[in-house]
């Protein structure tokens, strides 16, 4: 986003950079920020830009307005699909959300209202979730004769546990912010007026750590989540060793021993 034009190349998103943190806002307020096909395309492009821009340390993802983070997928689009189209749409949503999860930089969801269906699936693809007290989350697809298709059946079970995932997905019930925090879906409840600012501050805090180590740590966590315990341990071992080939590791350990603040360079 060092190119200002790139920040304004979207129809359904707003993208701005605050102190080295990209703030991506889903902006379809008349549709409660529902995810249509164009919005998925724009999310993919936005996070590709986040990933490749060395001036951007991470991202905050939020929704436009006070009612919704993202109220779900665009039901008007889904209702027209047949099985093959729906399967392709699911694959696309899974790919886009995986690109957010694996962009190599910290991403915080600032859940400022309803996060339902595809909206909760989008938040679950972020590494950390902050929510305002008024937020509500859920996967209500069964009430439409559907199931979650953008990774929700998998990520919710891993984040909140299989039992909680069964309860929420099979009932379609919503959870308020306090319950979502208790379930481990949300990590912090933050007043609406400071929600995005606190999410930006968290990303900046992470950015002050070793950038390579942050990227490796996220990869290690995801390798265990997506594979077996043995695969996770093996990847952790490999990445732990890889840290010792970085300038950041030498700077970080040297700064600790010399009792000074580390000056990381991301190398």
Secondary structure, DSSP 8 states (H G I E B T S, - for coil): --SGGGGG--SSEEEEEETTEEEEEE--GGGTT-B-HHHHHHHHHHHHHHHH-TT--EEEEEESSSSEEE--B-HHHHTT--HHHHHHHHHHHHHHHHHHHTSSSEEEEEE-SEEETHHHHHHHHSSEEEE-TT-EEE--GGGGT----SSHHHHHHHHH-HHHHHHHHHH--EEEHHHHHHHTS-SEE--GGGHHHHHHHHHHHHHTS-HHHHHHHHHHHHHHHHS-HHHHHHHHHHHHHHHTTSHHHHHHHHHHHHTS-------
